[in-house]
């Protein structure tokens, strides 16, 4: 994982520069309606950052930082980057940092937003100033200044991206989140973790056996998974930074963990009693209570954001279908009726939708359905098998696995199925992606 950045290595020098408060920005005008399935991407201009000394090292960092900013914002699906060849202004030959920007130079090429940057390097320390403008209103929305080690430039850019997204949507974004997944690149199924955009994949487990179903705790500090390293499916609960954890190795299977929102507790399927049922466990693996009790198989729990309801898969009706249980009333209702094989529920962070996988004619695709059972929507079509959906922490994106290119890889798409693209390319196959909560410490 990317090395942690202590406070003395990277810190925010100035929290305010003109109108810097993102909350103020959003209160005046909603730029992006994240609930709009027909969202129009906002054209954004991001010139290369202006440098102080014009040295080769500064110019190289300017290109890297400005490109990273463009790529990171474009990844969200909210923006369309304007080609720099269309710019009427050369940042190295004009002052684009001061407030006397000629906004007509930018509106005339279709830019609705403009982000300017200034970069200076001294020894191994970099200072970056970034500003976001509304070009049509000729208005500064955000201004920030960062200082830190050159190697921490990526974190600085991501902090600014978080402020941009919060300003324009009221959401904190995804830039501190990570994705866990299963890869066979080592020759065995092991769990890997990468950043939200596929950057810096790191092998987390070294069990040299089958390892499946990674699940993040709500604070992002723990991960649970199933492994066969002792010859049968047991449940492992591990702290990501400290060398400690717990094992649930009861007789039979111990599979499909799912952490309870806001609690150091999780649900998982255990079969020590003979029938695979879902149980509530403490974070240390001790049974709290039995959550399902029905002939047949109950697996793959997924919690509503408030922890009051649990979606899960059961074959109690004869075929695998998705059900919802109200934890307080213990009432269980069937959610899916279309299709004979519906699995892998993933509850949206907003609580209104559930993504799931459905098979028809032997081909798996990803669907959305309202938590009330209405408004079913198919998201993937005619591109191999698409499985294991998982929501980004802000509810704007869905990560999933697909073999549309031959072998299984990790893909990402918008919450409405648009902008589908491969997240990362690694040896072997990658499956079972799970997006972390909003913030995971490095």
C-alpha positions as CSV (number, residue, x, y, z in Angstrom):
1,X,0.0,0.0,0.0
2,X,1.1,3.6,-0.5
3,X,3.3,4.7,2.5
4,X,1.5,6.6,5.2
5,X,2.1,10.4,5.2
6,X,2.7,11.8,8.7
7,X,1.6,15.3,9.5
8,X,5.2,16.6,9.4
9,X,5.6,15.3,5.8
10,X,2.4,16.7,4.3
11,X,0.1,19.2,5.7
12,X,-2.4,21.8,4.5
13,X,-0.8,25.2,4.7
14,X,-3.8,27.3,3.9
15,X,-7.4,26.2,4.4
16,X,-8.9,29.3,3.0
17,X,-8.1,31.2,-0.1
18,X,-10.9,33.6,-1.2
19,X,-14.0,31.4,-1.2
20,X,-12.5,28.2,-0.2
21,X,-15.3,26.5,1.8
22,X,-16.7,23.7,-0.3
23,X,-19.9,23.7,1.7
24,X,-20.5,27.4,0.8
25,X,-19.9,26.6,-2.8
26,X,-22.5,23.8,-2.8
27,X,-25.1,25.8,-0.9
28,X,-25.2,28.3,-3.7
29,X,-25.6,26.0,-6.6
30,X,-25.7,22.2,-7.2
31,X,-23.4,21.7,-10.2
32,X,-23.8,17.9,-10.3
33,X,-26.9,15.9,-9.6
34,X,-25.5,12.5,-8.8
35,X,-29.0,11.0,-8.8
36,X,-29.5,11.9,-12.5
37,X,-29.1,8.8,-14.7
38,X,-28.7,11.1,-17.7
39,X,-26.0,13.2,-16.1
40,X,-24.3,15.5,-18.6
41,X,-20.5,15.5,-18.0
42,X,-19.1,19.0,-17.2
43,X,-16.4,20.2,-19.6
44,X,-13.3,21.0,-17.6
45,X,-10.0,22.7,-18.6
46,X,-6.9,21.8,-16.7
47,X,-3.8,23.4,-18.1
48,X,-0.3,22.2,-17.1
49,X,0.6,23.7,-13.8
50,X,2.7,26.9,-13.9
51,X,6.2,26.4,-12.5
52,X,8.4,28.9,-10.7
53,X,12.0,28.0,-11.7
54,X,11.2,26.4,-15.1
55,X,13.6,23.6,-14.2
56,X,13.3,20.2,-15.9
57,X,12.3,18.6,-12.6
58,X,9.6,21.1,-12.0
59,X,8.3,20.8,-15.5
60,X,8.2,17.0,-15.1
61,X,6.3,17.3,-11.9
62,X,3.9,19.8,-13.5
63,X,3.0,17.4,-16.2
64,X,2.6,14.5,-13.8
65,X,0.5,16.4,-11.3
66,X,-1.8,18.1,-13.9
67,X,-2.3,14.8,-15.7
68,X,-3.0,13.0,-12.4
69,X,-5.6,15.6,-11.5
70,X,-7.3,15.2,-14.9
71,X,-7.3,11.4,-14.8
72,X,-8.6,11.4,-11.2
73,X,-11.5,13.7,-11.9
74,X,-12.3,12.0,-15.1
75,X,-12.4,8.7,-13.3
76,X,-15.5,9.8,-11.4
77,X,-17.6,10.0,-14.5
78,X,-18.7,13.6,-13.8
79,X,-16.3,15.4,-16.1
80,X,-15.2,15.7,-19.7
81,X,-11.6,16.9,-20.0
82,X,-10.9,19.4,-22.7
83,X,-7.9,18.6,-24.9
84,X,-5.0,21.0,-24.0
85,X,-4.3,21.5,-27.7
86,X,-7.6,23.5,-27.9
87,X,-6.5,25.9,-25.2
88,X,-6.1,29.6,-26.2
89,X,-3.8,30.3,-23.3
90,X,-0.3,28.9,-22.6
91,X,0.2,28.8,-18.8
92,X,3.9,29.3,-19.2
93,X,3.5,32.5,-21.1
94,X,0.6,34.2,-19.2
95,X,-0.6,34.6,-15.6
96,X,-3.4,32.1,-15.1
97,X,-3.0,32.1,-11.3
98,X,-4.1,35.7,-10.4
99,X,-7.7,36.7,-10.3
100,X,-7.4,38.7,-13.6
101,X,-8.1,35.6,-15.7
102,X,-9.7,36.2,-19.0
103,X,-12.5,33.7,-18.6
104,X,-13.7,34.3,-22.2
105,X,-10.6,32.4,-23.3
106,X,-12.0,29.3,-21.5
107,X,-15.8,29.7,-22.2
108,X,-15.1,30.1,-25.9
109,X,-13.6,26.6,-26.0
110,X,-16.6,25.2,-24.0
111,X,-14.9,24.9,-20.6
112,X,-17.5,25.3,-17.8
113,X,-14.9,24.8,-15.1
114,X,-11.2,25.7,-15.0
115,X,-8.6,24.4,-12.6
116,X,-5.3,26.2,-12.5
117,X,-2.2,25.1,-10.7
118,X,1.1,26.5,-9.5
119,X,4.0,24.3,-8.6
120,X,7.4,25.0,-7.0
121,X,10.1,22.5,-5.9
122,X,13.0,23.2,-3.5
123,X,15.2,20.3,-2.5
124,X,12.7,17.4,-2.0
125,X,9.8,19.7,-1.0
126,X,7.0,20.6,-3.3
127,X,4.5,23.4,-2.9
128,X,1.3,23.2,-5.0
129,X,-1.4,25.8,-5.3
130,X,-4.7,24.8,-6.9
131,X,-7.8,26.8,-7.8
132,X,-11.2,25.8,-9.2
133,X,-13.2,28.4,-11.2
134,X,-16.6,28.6,-12.6
135,X,-15.8,30.1,-16.0
136,X,-19.3,31.3,-16.9
137,X,-19.7,33.1,-13.5
138,X,-16.1,34.2,-13.5
139,X,-15.9,33.0,-10.0
140,X,-13.4,31.3,-7.8
141,X,-15.0,28.2,-6.1
142,X,-12.0,26.7,-4.2
143,X,-8.4,27.7,-3.6
144,X,-6.0,25.5,-1.7
145,X,-2.2,25.4,-1.0
146,X,-0.3,22.2,-0.1
147,X,3.3,21.6,0.9
148,X,5.0,18.2,1.4
149,X,7.5,15.8,0.0
150,X,7.6,15.3,-3.7
151,X,6.7,11.6,-3.2
152,X,3.5,12.7,-1.6
153,X,2.2,14.6,-4.6
154,X,-0.4,12.0,-5.3
155,X,-2.0,12.5,-1.9
156,X,-2.1,16.3,-2.4
157,X,-3.8,16.0,-5.7
158,X,-6.4,13.6,-4.2
159,X,-7.1,15.9,-1.3
160,X,-7.9,18.7,-3.8
161,X,-10.1,16.3,-5.8
162,X,-12.0,15.5,-2.7
163,X,-12.7,19.2,-2.2
164,X,-13.8,19.6,-5.8
165,X,-16.2,16.7,-5.6
166,X,-17.6,17.9,-2.2
167,X,-18.1,21.4,-3.6
168,X,-19.9,20.2,-6.7
169,X,-21.9,17.3,-5.3
170,X,-22.0,17.6,-1.5
171,X,-20.4,14.1,-1.3
172,X,-16.9,13.4,0.0
173,X,-15.9,11.3,-3.0
174,X,-13.9,8.1,-3.3
175,X,-10.3,9.2,-3.2
176,X,-9.4,7.8,0.2
177,X,-11.1,4.5,-0.5
178,X,-9.6,1.1,-1.6
179,X,-10.7,-2.0,-3.3
180,X,-10.0,-5.6,-2.1
181,X,-10.3,-8.4,-4.6
182,X,-9.2,-12.0,-5.3
183,X,-6.4,-12.7,-7.8
184,X,-4.7,-15.8,-9.0
185,X,-1.6,-14.0,-10.0
186,X,0.5,-15.8,-7.4
187,X,-0.7,-19.2,-8.6
188,X,-3.3,-19.4,-5.8
189,X,-6.4,-17.4,-5.0
190,X,-5.1,-14.6,-2.7
191,X,-6.6,-11.3,-1.6
192,X,-5.1,-8.1,-3.0
193,X,-5.8,-4.5,-2.2
194,X,-5.5,-1.5,-4.6
195,X,-6.4,2.2,-4.5
196,X,-9.8,3.3,-5.8
197,X,-8.5,3.7,-9.3
198,X,-6.5,0.4,-9.5
199,X,-3.2,2.1,-8.5
200,X,-0.6,0.2,-6.5
201,X,-2.1,-3.3,-6.1
202,X,-0.6,-5.2,-3.1
203,X,-1.0,-8.8,-2.2
204,X,-2.6,-9.0,1.3
205,X,-2.8,-12.7,2.0
206,X,-0.1,-15.4,1.4
207,X,-2.1,-18.5,2.3
208,X,-1.0,-20.5,-0.7
209,X,-4.5,-21.9,-1.0
210,X,-8.0,-20.8,-2.0
211,X,-8.9,-17.4,-0.4
212,X,-12.3,-15.8,-1.1
213,X,-14.9,-13.1,-0.2
214,X,-13.0,-10.1,1.2
215,X,-15.1,-7.8,3.4
216,X,-14.2,-4.5,4.9
217,X,-15.1,-3.3,8.4
218,X,-17.0,-0.1,8.6
219,X,-13.9,1.8,9.8
220,X,-11.7,0.3,7.2
221,X,-9.3,-1.1,9.7
222,X,-10.2,-4.8,9.5
223,X,-10.8,-7.2,6.7
224,X,-12.6,-10.6,6.9
225,X,-12.3,-13.3,4.4
226,X,-12.7,-17.1,3.9
227,X,-9.6,-19.3,3.3
228,X,-9.0,-23.0,2.8
229,X,-5.5,-22.8,4.1
230,X,-6.3,-25.4,6.8
231,X,-8.1,-27.6,4.3
232,X,-11.7,-26.4,4.7
233,X,-13.4,-23.0,4.5
234,X,-12.7,-21.0,7.7
235,X,-13.4,-17.4,8.4
236,X,-10.4,-15.1,9.1
237,X,-10.7,-11.6,10.7
238,X,-7.5,-9.6,10.4
239,X,-6.4,-6.0,11.3
240,X,-4.9,-4.4,8.2
241,X,-2.0,-2.7,10.0
242,X,-1.4,-4.6,13.2
243,X,-0.4,-8.3,13.2
244,X,-3.5,-9.6,15.1
245,X,-6.8,-11.2,14.2
246,X,-9.2,-14.0,14.8
247,X,-10.3,-17.3,13.2
248,X,-13.8,-18.8,13.0
249,X,-13.1,-22.5,12.3
250,X,-16.3,-24.3,13.4
251,X,-17.2,-27.6,11.9
252,X,-18.5,-27.3,8.3
253,X,-18.3,-24.1,6.3
254,X,-17.6,-20.5,7.6
255,X,-18.1,-18.2,4.6
256,X,-19.4,-14.9,3.1
257,X,-18.6,-12.4,5.8
258,X,-20.3,-9.0,5.9
259,X,-19.6,-6.3,8.5
260,X,-22.5,-4.6,10.3
261,X,-22.5,-0.8,9.7
262,X,-21.3,1.1,12.7
263,X,-20.4,-1.9,14.8
264,X,-17.5,-4.2,15.4
265,X,-19.6,-7.2,14.3
266,X,-20.3,-9.1,11.2
267,X,-22.7,-11.6,9.6
268,X,-21.5,-14.9,8.0
269,X,-22.8,-18.2,6.9
270,X,-21.9,-21.1,9.2
271,X,-23.0,-24.8,8.9
272,X,-21.8,-26.3,12.2
273,X,-25.5,-27.1,13.0
274,X,-25.9,-29.0,9.7
275,X,-27.8,-26.4,7.7
276,X,-25.9,-23.3,6.3
277,X,-27.5,-20.4,8.1
278,X,-26.4,-16.8,8.6
279,X,-25.2,-15.8,12.1
280,X,-24.3,-12.5,13.7
281,X,-20.7,-12.6,15.1
282,X,-18.7,-10.2,17.2
283,X,-15.6,-8.8,15.5
284,X,-13.6,-11.5,17.5
285,X,-15.7,-14.3,15.9
286,X,-18.0,-15.2,18.8
287,X,-21.6,-15.9,17.9
288,X,-24.1,-13.3,19.0
289,X,-27.3,-14.8,17.5
290,X,-28.7,-16.7,14.6
291,X,-30.1,-14.5,11.9
292,X,-31.8,-17.1,9.6
293,X,-33.5,-20.3,10.3
294,X,-34.8,-22.1,7.3
295,X,-34.3,-25.4,5.5
296,X,-32.0,-24.8,2.6
297,X,-28.9,-22.6,2.1
298,X,-28.7,-19.0,3.3
299,X,-25.6,-17.1,2.2
300,X,-24.1,-13.8,1.1
301,X,-25.5,-11.2,3.6
302,X,-25.4,-7.5,2.8
303,X,-26.5,-4.8,5.2
304,X,-28.5,-1.7,4.7
305,X,-26.6,1.4,5.6
306,X,-28.4,1.8,8.9
307,X,-27.9,-1.8,9.8
308,X,-31.6,-2.4,10.3
309,X,-32.1,-4.8,7.4
310,X,-30.1,-7.5,5.8
311,X,-30.3,-8.8,2.2
312,X,-29.1,-12.3,1.6
313,X,-29.4,-15.2,-0.8
314,X,-31.5,-18.3,-0.1
315,X,-32.7,-21.3,-2.1
316,X,-35.8,-21.7,0.1
317,X,-38.1,-21.1,-2.8
318,X,-36.2,-23.8,-4.9
319,X,-33.8,-21.5,-6.7
320,X,-31.3,-18.9,-5.4
321,X,-33.1,-15.7,-4.8
322,X,-32.5,-12.5,-2.8
323,X,-34.4,-11.9,0.4
324,X,-34.5,-9.1,2.9
325,X,-34.8,-9.5,6.6
326,X,-35.9,-6.8,9.0
327,X,-33.6,-7.3,12.0
328,X,-36.0,-6.0,14.7
329,X,-39.3,-7.5,13.5
330,X,-37.5,-10.6,12.0
331,X,-39.8,-10.4,9.0
332,X,-38.4,-11.9,5.8
333,X,-39.6,-10.9,2.4
334,X,-38.5,-12.1,-1.0
335,X,-37.0,-9.3,-3.2
336,X,-36.3,-10.9,-6.6
337,X,-38.8,-12.8,-8.7
338,X,-37.4,-12.3,-12.2
339,X,-34.8,-15.0,-13.2
340,X,-34.1,-18.4,-11.6
341,X,-30.6,-17.6,-10.3
342,X,-30.1,-14.3,-8.4
343,X,-27.1,-13.9,-6.1
344,X,-24.4,-11.5,-4.7
345,X,-26.6,-8.7,-3.3
346,X,-24.8,-5.4,-2.5
347,X,-26.8,-2.7,-0.7
348,X,-26.2,0.9,-2.0
349,X,-24.7,3.5,0.5
350,X,-27.9,5.6,0.0
351,X,-30.0,2.6,1.1
352,X,-32.4,2.8,-1.8
353,X,-31.0,0.2,-4.2
354,X,-29.5,-3.2,-4.3
355,X,-27.1,-4.4,-7.0
356,X,-27.0,-8.1,-7.7
357,X,-26.0,-10.8,-10.2
358,X,-28.6,-12.7,-12.2
359,X,-28.0,-15.6,-14.6
360,X,-30.1,-16.1,-17.8
361,X,-29.2,-18.9,-20.2
362,X,-26.0,-19.5,-18.3
363,X,-24.8,-15.9,-18.6
364,X,-24.4,-13.7,-15.6
365,X,-25.2,-10.0,-15.7
366,X,-25.5,-7.2,-13.1
367,X,-28.8,-5.7,-12.2
368,X,-30.2,-3.0,-9.9
369,X,-33.4,-3.3,-8.0
370,X,-35.1,-0.9,-5.5
371,X,-34.9,-2.0,-1.9
372,X,-38.7,-2.1,-2.1
373,X,-38.5,-4.6,-5.0
374,X,-39.4,-2.1,-7.7
375,X,-37.6,-0.5,-10.6
376,X,-35.4,-3.3,-11.7
377,X,-32.7,-2.2,-14.2
378,X,-30.1,-4.3,-16.1
379,X,-26.6,-2.7,-16.1
380,X,-24.5,-5.1,-18.2
381,X,-25.3,-6.6,-21.6
382,X,-23.8,-9.1,-24.0
383,X,-20.3,-8.9,-22.7
384,X,-19.4,-12.2,-21.1
385,X,-20.2,-12.9,-17.5
386,X,-20.4,-10.0,-15.1
387,X,-20.4,-10.8,-11.4
388,X,-19.9,-9.6,-7.8
389,X,-21.0,-6.0,-7.8
390,X,-19.9,-3.7,-5.0
391,X,-20.7,0.0,-4.5
392,X,-18.2,2.9,-4.1
393,X,-18.6,4.6,-0.7
394,X,-20.4,7.6,-2.2
395,X,-22.8,5.5,-4.3
396,X,-21.6,6.9,-7.6
397,X,-19.8,3.8,-9.0
398,X,-20.0,0.0,-9.0
399,X,-17.0,-2.3,-9.2
400,X,-17.5,-5.8,-10.5
401,X,-15.6,-8.7,-12.2
402,X,-16.1,-9.7,-15.8
403,X,-14.6,-12.1,-18.3
404,X,-15.6,-10.0,-21.3
405,X,-12.0,-9.9,-22.4
406,X,-11.4,-13.6,-22.0
407,X,-10.1,-14.0,-18.4
408,X,-11.8,-12.4,-15.4
409,X,-10.7,-8.8,-14.6
410,X,-11.9,-6.0,-12.3
411,X,-14.1,-3.4,-14.0
412,X,-15.9,-0.3,-12.8
413,X,-19.0,1.5,-14.1
414,X,-21.3,4.3,-13.1
415,X,-24.3,3.5,-10.8
416,X,-26.4,3.5,-13.9
417,X,-24.2,1.2,-16.0
418,X,-22.4,3.8,-18.1
419,X,-18.6,4.3,-18.6
420,X,-17.7,0.6,-18.1
421,X,-13.9,0.2,-18.1
422,X,-11.3,-2.2,-16.8
423,X,-9.8,-1.0,-13.5
424,X,-6.4,-2.8,-13.6
425,X,-4.5,-5.5,-15.5
426,X,-2.6,-8.1,-13.5
427,X,-1.4,-11.6,-14.2
428,X,-4.0,-14.3,-13.7
429,X,-7.7,-13.7,-13.0
430,X,-9.2,-11.1,-10.7
431,X,-12.6,-11.6,-9.0
432,X,-14.7,-10.8,-5.9
433,X,-14.0,-7.1,-5.7
434,X,-15.2,-5.2,-2.6
435,X,-15.0,-1.5,-2.2
436,X,-14.0,-0.1,1.1
437,X,-15.7,2.5,3.2
438,X,-14.9,6.2,2.5
439,X,-11.5,6.3,4.2
440,X,-8.8,3.7,4.6
441,X,-5.6,4.7,6.2
442,X,-2.4,3.7,4.4
